[in-house]
Amino acid sequence: MLELRDITKRFGDVLANDRVSIKVAPGTIHAIVGENGAGKSTALRIAYGFYAADSGEIVVDGEPRAINSPHAAIALGIGMVHQHFMLVEPMTVAENIVLGAEPGSAASLDMREAAEKIRRLSDEFKLSVNPNAIVGNLSVGQQQRVELLKALYREARILILDEPTAVLTPQEVEEFFAILRGMREQGKTVVIITHKLSEVLAISDEVTVMRDGRVVGRLKTSETDAAELARLMVGREVLLRVEKPPARAGEVVLSVRDLGVKAADGSARVRSVSFDVRAGEIVGVAGVEGNGQTELIEALAGLTPHDALSGAVGFRGRDILRLPARARRELGIAHVPEDRHRRGLLLDFDLEENAILGTHYRKPAASGVLLNESAIHNLTVKLIKDFDVRPPNPELPARALSGGNQQKLVIGREFELHPKLLLVSQPTRGVDIGAIEFIHRQLVALRDAGCAVLLVSAELEEVTALADRLLIIHEGEIAGEVDPATTGVEEIGLLMTGGRQKMKSEG
């Protein structure tokens, strides 16, 4: 159905794809796995016409095709949902979805018809997206669902999905997989790029493994396991579970009491939330995206307008509810944002400039009123080495890095602050298995060094493995606190979707 033959692609001195050949059989679900920077997204973006290969060819339905744009790919029935969204934020959901495939005539667009079709698709795929919502006002999770709807709206025969389940609960993942299996039964072809090996084993028929820009393995899923896939991806044995000693919780570092956060339209996004985080422990927050996690973390990081806040936030006994973000960083609060592009990096700045964001005005980055370029360079080289940022070139712009390497850069910068409190949201979104292992070890080491960690993750497996205590958030409220070591995934999933409250009310 889809074949890449000897695809080679360079970005300057970086060889992203080195004679990559991938063959996807019709009516199958084919997984592409590999470390960040392995070239898997680049190869599939070439298939979608987003990039042009330096050499090689693309074959669709058995015939070589000149796919020189996404429009050409869509015309051939190829749709793609990218890891980083391709959305116009000031526009509505419906306007984004129909962009380039507008209904009606040039003189009279039939947006009502489009909105109705989008609602039908949203209901069918249980994506819960309002066609009239402004995309810029949506959470990261909701924006990813808009991207899914864009491909579905165009009735793709070949659907390429880059990390499609990052925003779903376990129940929703099962529903989504059932949809993909139904598409396969109807003869459609799905290519899924994911770092979740459990998903590869659960959903795919075949898997292609990439490392350092090359294909290093082609396997039938039924004939492999997670350990073999991880070994092929990384080139060594990988620890697939989080190992951590019991927490030794100390004094209360963060105290949140009756915190409320309102959105720009006045609606309540966080409602009367109260909890503590102690030194030497990781407190996890689990929930379906769009239930207030983003607003909670941003309020604690000092990124929310004061008039949108109510309640009290204490840091080591000091009220910081209305303290600006810079002052919080000076006190020892670090923040890894959920969206590294919007909150974590300046993409056109080089790695050295990004390495000192938020600390550019103080030593070692600054010497008086001037930047200390030598110190900045040494700091960046150390960060790149310690956190395995690839390629290891301090002068590259941040946008030249893969998503996972951008994430390692942000995490390294925040960890280098040696914080008393770390607010970390989606720490391994779009990150490969080797980097996940590394980031998890670093989080546990930071906890064991006495840091208080508040962790938000849409990856239920991740948050239950890392957290010493787990808070579940639903519709802006804490729906419960559980011990992740003794609580089943099904019960956590019920709390995340309000299922337990519904069961009680019906009872």
C-alpha positions in Angstrom: 0.0 0.0 0.0 2.8 2.4 0.9 6.5 1.8 0.4 9.6 4.0 0.9 12.6 2.8 -1.1 16.1 3.9 -0.2 15.1 7.3 1.1 18.0 9.6 2.0 17.5 13.0 3.6 20.0 15.5 5.0 19.4 18.7 7.0 22.8 20.5 6.6 25.4 18.2 8.1 22.8 16.0 9.8 22.0 12.7 8.0 18.4 12.2 9.1 17.5 9.3 6.8 20.2 6.9 5.4 18.7 4.7 2.6 15.6 4.0 4.6 13.2 1.4 3.2 9.8 0.8 4.8 7.1 -1.4 3.3 3.6 -1.2 4.6 1.2 -3.9 3.6 -2.4 -3.0 2.7 -5.1 -3.5 5.4 -2.5 -3.6 8.2 -1.5 -1.6 11.2 2.3 -0.9 10.9 4.3 0.5 13.8 7.4 2.6 13.4 9.6 2.8 16.5 13.0 4.4 17.3 14.8 6.8 19.5 14.4 10.5 19.0 16.5 11.6 16.2 16.3 8.1 14.6 14.6 9.6 11.6 11.2 7.9 11.8 9.1 11.1 11.7 11.3 12.5 8.9 10.7 9.4 6.8 7.0 9.5 7.2 6.9 13.3 6.6 8.6 12.6 3.3 5.8 10.1 2.5 3.3 12.8 3.3 5.0 15.4 1.1 6.1 17.6 4.0 9.7 17.1 3.2 11.4 16.2 -0.1 13.9 13.3 -0.1 17.4 13.9 -1.5 17.1 10.5 -3.1 14.9 7.4 -3.2 11.3 7.0 -4.2 7.8 6.7 -2.7 5.5 3.9 -3.9 1.7 4.0 -3.3 -0.6 1.2 -4.5 2.4 -0.4 -6.2 3.3 2.7 -8.4 6.1 5.2 -7.8 4.5 8.6 -7.0 5.9 12.2 -7.0 4.5 13.4 -3.6 5.9 16.9 -3.4 3.3 18.4 -1.0 0.8 17.4 1.6 -1.9 18.3 -1.0 -0.5 15.7 -3.3 -0.4 13.1 -0.5 -4.0 13.9 0.5 -5.1 13.4 -3.1 -3.6 9.9 -2.9 -5.6 9.2 0.3 -2.7 9.7 2.7 -3.4 11.6 5.9 -1.0 12.5 8.7 -1.3 13.7 12.3 2.0 15.3 13.3 3.7 15.1 16.7 3.7 18.9 16.8 0.5 20.4 15.7 -0.2 22.2 12.3 -2.9 24.5 13.5 -3.8 28.2 13.1 -4.6 29.2 16.6 -6.8 32.3 16.1 -9.2 30.2 13.9 -12.0 27.8 15.0 -11.8 24.1 15.1 -14.0 23.8 12.1 -12.0 26.4 10.1 -8.8 24.5 10.9 -10.2 21.1 9.9 -11.6 22.3 6.5 -8.6 24.5 5.7 -7.6 23.4 2.2 -10.7 21.3 1.7 -13.4 24.0 2.2 -17.0 23.0 1.6 -19.2 24.9 -0.9 -17.8 27.4 -3.4 -15.2 30.1 -3.2 -18.0 32.7 -3.0 -20.0 30.9 -0.3 -18.4 28.5 2.2 -20.8 26.1 3.8 -19.4 26.0 7.3 -22.7 24.7 8.7 -22.3 21.5 6.7 -18.7 21.2 7.7 -19.5 21.7 11.4 -22.2 19.0 11.2 -19.8 16.5 9.6 -17.1 17.4 12.2 -19.7 16.8 15.0 -20.6 13.4 13.5 -16.9 12.4 13.3 -16.2 13.7 16.8 -19.1 11.6 18.2 -18.2 8.6 16.2 -14.6 8.6 17.4 -15.4 9.9 20.9 -13.1 12.9 20.6 -15.4 15.5 22.3 -14.3 18.6 20.3 -16.5 21.7 19.8 -16.3 22.8 16.1 -16.9 26.4 17.1 -14.1 26.6 19.8 -11.1 28.8 19.1 -8.0 26.5 18.7 -5.8 28.9 20.7 -8.0 28.4 23.7 -7.8 24.6 23.7 -5.6 22.4 25.8 -2.7 20.5 24.2 -4.9 17.3 24.3 -7.8 18.9 22.6 -5.6 20.3 19.9 -4.3 16.8 19.2 -7.9 15.7 18.7 -8.4 18.4 16.2 -5.5 17.1 14.3 -7.0 13.6 14.3 -10.3 15.1 13.0 -8.4 16.9 10.2 -7.2 13.5 8.8 -10.5 11.8 9.3 -12.4 14.6 7.6 -10.4 14.0 4.5 -11.3 10.3 4.5 -7.7 9.1 4.3 -7.1 5.5 3.2 -3.6 5.5 4.6 -3.5 7.2 8.0 -0.1 8.1 9.5 -0.4 8.8 13.3 2.5 10.3 15.3 2.1 9.6 19.0 -1.8 9.5 18.7 -2.7 8.2 22.2 -0.8 10.7 24.4 -4.0 12.4 25.5 -6.2 9.3 26.2 -7.1 7.4 29.3 -6.7 3.6 29.3 -10.4 3.2 28.5 -10.1 5.7 25.6 -7.0 4.0 24.3 -8.9 0.7 24.1 -11.8 2.5 22.3 -9.3 4.1 19.9 -7.6 0.8 19.2 -11.0 -0.7 18.5 -11.5 2.1 15.9 -8.1 1.4 14.3 -8.9 -2.4 14.2 -12.3 -1.6 12.6 -10.5 0.6 10.0 -8.1 -2.3 9.3 -11.0 -4.7 8.8 -12.5 -2.3 6.3 -9.3 -2.4 4.3 -7.7 0.8 5.4 -4.0 1.0 6.3 -2.6 2.6 9.4 1.0 3.6 10.2 1.5 4.5 13.9 4.7 6.2 15.2 4.9 5.6 18.9 7.4 5.3 21.8 5.0 3.1 23.8 6.1 -0.5 23.2 3.1 -1.8 24.9 1.0 -0.1 22.2 3.1 -1.6 19.5 2.5 -5.1 20.8 -1.2 -4.5 21.4 -2.2 -2.9 18.1 0.3 -3.5 15.3 0.7 -6.3 12.8 4.2 -5.5 11.8 6.9 -3.1 13.2 9.9 -1.3 11.7 12.7 -0.3 14.1 15.0 2.6 13.2 18.2 3.8 14.8 20.5 6.6 13.8 18.7 7.3 10.6 18.6 3.6 9.4 16.2 0.7 9.5 17.7 -1.9 11.9 14.8 -4.3 12.1 11.6 -5.4 10.4 9.6 -7.8 12.5 6.1 -9.4 12.8 4.7 -8.1 16.0 3.5 -11.6 17.0 7.2 -12.8 16.9 8.8 -10.1 19.1 8.6 -8.6 22.5 9.2 -5.3 24.3 12.8 -6.2 25.4 13.9 -7.1 21.8 12.3 -3.9 20.4 14.0 -1.7 23.0 17.3 -3.4 22.4 17.0 -2.8 18.7 16.0 0.9 19.2 18.8 1.8 21.6 21.5 -0.7 20.7 21.8 -2.0 24.3 19.7 -3.6 27.0 17.1 -1.1 28.4 15.4 -1.1 31.8 11.7 -1.1 31.1 10.5 -0.4 34.6 11.1 2.5 37.1 13.3 1.4 39.9 13.1 3.6 43.0 13.5 3.1 46.7 10.7 4.1 49.1 10.3 7.9 49.4 11.6 9.6 52.5 9.2 12.5 52.7 10.4 15.5 54.8 8.9 18.9 55.4 6.0 20.4 53.5 7.5 22.4 50.6 4.3 23.2 48.6 1.0 23.8 50.3 -2.0 24.5 48.2 -5.3 25.5 49.8 -8.6 26.1 48.0 -6.9 27.1 44.8 -9.2 28.4 42.1 -8.2 29.4 38.6 -10.5 31.1 36.1 -10.1 31.1 32.3 -10.1 34.3 30.2 -13.9 33.9 29.7 -14.5 33.7 33.4 -15.2 29.9 33.6 -13.6 28.0 36.4 -10.8 25.7 35.3 -9.5 24.8 38.8 -12.0 24.5 41.6 -11.0 24.7 45.3 -8.0 22.4 45.0 -6.0 21.5 48.2 -3.0 19.3 48.6 0.6 19.3 50.0 3.9 18.2 48.4 6.8 17.3 50.7 10.5 17.3 50.2 11.7 13.9 48.9 8.5 12.8 47.3 6.9 12.7 43.9 3.2 13.6 43.9 1.5 12.7 40.6 -1.5 14.3 39.1 -3.5 12.0 36.7 -6.4 13.1 34.6 -7.8 13.3 31.1 -6.2 16.3 29.4 -8.4 19.4 29.6 -9.5 18.9 33.2 -7.5 21.6 34.7 -4.0 20.2 34.9 -2.4 22.8 32.6 -4.1 25.7 34.6 -3.0 24.1 37.9 0.7 23.9 37.0 0.8 27.3 35.3 -0.8 28.9 38.3 1.8 27.3 40.6 4.6 28.4 38.2 3.5 32.1 38.3 2.2 32.2 34.7 -1.5 33.0 35.5 -2.9 36.6 35.8 -3.5 37.5 39.4 -7.1 38.4 39.0 -7.8 34.8 37.8 -6.6 33.3 41.1 -8.1 32.6 44.4 -7.1 30.6 47.5 -3.6 30.3 48.9 -0.3 28.8 47.7 2.5 28.4 50.2 6.2 27.6 49.4 8.3 26.7 52.4 5.9 28.7 54.6 5.8 31.8 52.4 2.7 32.9 50.5 3.5 33.0 46.8 0.1 33.1 45.2 0.8 36.5 43.5 4.5 36.2 43.2 5.8 36.6 39.6 7.5 33.7 37.8 11.0 35.1 38.1 10.8 35.5 41.8 9.6 32.0 42.2 12.6 30.7 40.2 14.8 32.7 42.6 13.2 30.9 45.5 14.0 27.5 44.0 11.0 26.6 41.9 11.7 25.0 38.5 9.1 24.4 35.8 9.1 21.9 32.9 6.0 23.0 30.8 3.7 20.6 28.9 4.3 22.4 25.6 8.0 22.9 25.0 7.4 25.0 22.0 5.1 27.6 23.5 6.5 27.7 27.1 9.9 26.0 27.1 12.0 27.1 24.2 12.6 29.9 21.7 12.9 27.8 18.6 14.9 30.2 16.5 17.4 30.8 19.3 20.5 28.5 19.5 21.0 25.9 22.3 23.3 28.2 24.3 20.6 30.9 24.4 17.9 28.4 25.3 20.1 26.9 28.0 20.1 30.2 30.0 16.4 31.2 29.6 15.2 32.4 32.9 18.7 32.7 34.4 20.3 34.9 31.8 20.5 37.9 34.2 22.6 36.2 36.9 25.8 34.2 37.3 27.2 32.2 35.7 25.4 33.4 32.5 25.9 37.1 33.3 28.9 39.0 34.4 27.7 42.4 35.5 25.5 43.8 32.7 27.1 41.6 30.1 26.7 38.0 29.1 29.6 35.7 30.0 29.8 33.9 26.6 32.5 31.5 27.8 30.5 30.4 30.9 27.4 30.1 28.8 29.2 27.8 26.3 30.6 25.6 29.0 27.3 25.4 30.8 25.6 24.3 27.5 28.3 21.8 26.6 27.8 20.2 30.1 24.0 20.2 29.8 24.3 18.6 26.3 26.6 15.9 27.6 24.8 15.2 30.9 21.4 15.0 29.2 22.5 13.4 25.9 21.1 16.1 23.6 21.6 15.2 20.0 23.2 16.5 17.8 25.6 17.9 20.4 26.1 21.3 18.7 25.5 24.3 21.0 25.2 26.6 18.0 22.2 24.8 16.4 18.8 26.5 16.6 16.4 24.7 18.9 14.1 23.9 16.1 16.8 21.8 14.4 16.4 19.2 17.2 13.9 16.4 17.3 11.0 16.7 19.8 12.6 14.4 22.3 16.0 16.2 22.2 14.2 19.5 22.6 12.6 18.0 25.7 15.9 16.8 27.1 17.3 20.3 26.7 14.4 21.8 28.7 14.6 19.2 31.4 18.3 19.6 31.6 18.1 23.4 32.0 15.5 23.1 34.8 17.3 20.3 36.6 20.6 22.3 36.5 18.8 24.9 38.8 18.9 22.3 41.6 15.4 23.2 42.6 13.6 22.8 45.9 10.4 22.3 44.0 10.0 20.9 40.5 6.8 21.4 38.6 7.0 19.0 35.7 4.2 18.5 33.1 4.4 15.7 30.5 8.1 15.0 31.0 8.4 12.3 28.3 5.8 13.4 25.7 7.1 12.3 22.3 10.3 10.9 23.9 12.0 7.6 23.0 12.4 4.6 25.2 16.1 5.3 26.0 15.5 8.9 26.9 12.4 7.9 29.0 14.6 5.6 31.0 17.1 8.4 31.5 14.5 11.1 32.4 12.8 8.8 34.9 16.2 8.1 36.6 16.8 11.8 36.8 13.4 12.5 38.4 13.9 9.8 41.0 17.5 11.1 41.7 16.1 14.6 42.2 13.5 13.3 44.6 16.1 11.3 46.5 18.2 14.5 46.8 15.4 16.1 48.7 13.5 17.9 46.0 9.7 18.0 46.1 8.2 17.0 42.7 4.7 17.7 41.4 4.3 15.5 38.3 1.5 15.8 35.7 1.4 13.2 33.0 -1.2 11.9 30.6 0.8 8.6 30.5 -1.0 6.7 33.2 1.7 4.0 33.2 4.4 6.7 33.8 2.6 8.6 36.5 1.7 5.4 38.5 5.3 4.2 38.2 6.9 7.4 39.3 4.5 8.8 41.9 4.7 8.1 45.6 1.2 9.5 46.0 -1.3 10.1 43.1 -4.0 12.8 42.9 -6.7 12.3 40.3 -8.2 15.5 38.8 -11.6 15.7 37.1 -13.3 18.8 35.8 -10.9 21.0 37.8 -11.4 19.2 41.1 -9.4 16.6 43.0 -11.6 13.5 42.5 -9.4 11.3 44.9 -6.0 10.5 46.2 -4.7 6.9 45.8 -1.6 4.8 46.4 -0.4 4.1 42.9 1.4 0.9 44.1 -1.9 -0.7 45.3 -4.6 0.9 43.1 -5.6 -0.7 39.8 -5.6 1.1 36.4 -9.3 0.5 36.0 -10.1 2.3 39.3 -7.8 5.2 38.4 -9.4 5.4 35.0 -12.9 5.6 36.5 -11.8 8.5 38.8 -10.3 10.3 35.8 -13.5 10.2 33.9 -15.9 10.8 36.8 -17.1 7.3 36.7 -17.0 6.6 40.4 -19.1 9.7 41.1 -21.6 8.7 38.4 -21.8 5.2 39.9 -22.4 6.7 43.4 -25.1 9.1 42.2 -26.9 6.3 40.3 -26.7 4.1 43.3 
